Amino acid sequence: MQRCILVMGPSGVGKSSLAKAIAGHLNAAFIEGDDYHPPGNRAAMAAGRPLDDAMRRPWLLALAEAVRLSAMTRETVFACSALKRSYRDILRDRIGPLVLVYPQAPAAVILARMQARDHFMPPAMLQSQLATLEQPGADEAAIRLDMTRPLDETVAEAIRQLSAR
């Protein structure tokens, strides 16, 4: 298995942009976690209803399988909210070891980004995402990144830290 890098965090923090840029720099595969949500999950979120654990499980399992298959042949970077430790544990159980990249920004910055984009996740859902978020524990050894900085600087810092591992 090749290295798997999970870029995690709430919707709107910039995890997909960051993950794509990291994958491009590493010549790795990129997988967008949102692509694996079943239609019912997307509809619930678009209607402003947070997903419960039962709704998230099939999504996490489908995503984990895609990442696992990808990592059999090449390094893989994937974007997934993975807000709870239990969700990250499901991913680790199905994929294997993960390198966590955890982009962070103040809620006001994330909200402004959400308001400026066209996405199925409405800005009104940010508070439920932040309430659900369980920050990575010390044992998860996450690479924490400041997403208020320009993306190219943040990517360079991510690459620097990934290279040191």
Secondary structure as GFF3:
##gff-version 3
##sequence-region A 1 165
A	DSSP	beta_strand	4	7	.	.	.	ID=ss1
A	DSSP	alpha_helix	15	26	.	.	.	ID=ss2
A	DSSP	beta_strand	29	32	.	.	.	ID=ss3
A	DSSP	three_ten_helix	33	36	.	.	.	ID=ss4
A	DSSP	alpha_helix	39	46	.	.	.	ID=ss5
A	DSSP	alpha_helix	53	71	.	.	.	ID=ss6
A	DSSP	beta_strand	76	79	.	.	.	ID=ss7
A	DSSP	alpha_helix	85	95	.	.	.	ID=ss8
A	DSSP	beta_strand	99	104	.	.	.	ID=ss9
A	DSSP	alpha_helix	107	115	.	.	.	ID=ss10
A	DSSP	three_ten_helix	123	125	.	.	.	ID=ss11
A	DSSP	alpha_helix	126	132	.	.	.	ID=ss12
A	DSSP	three_ten_helix	138	140	.	.	.	ID=ss13
A	DSSP	beta_strand	143	146	.	.	.	ID=ss14
A	DSSP	alpha_helix	151	163	.	.	.	ID=ss15
###
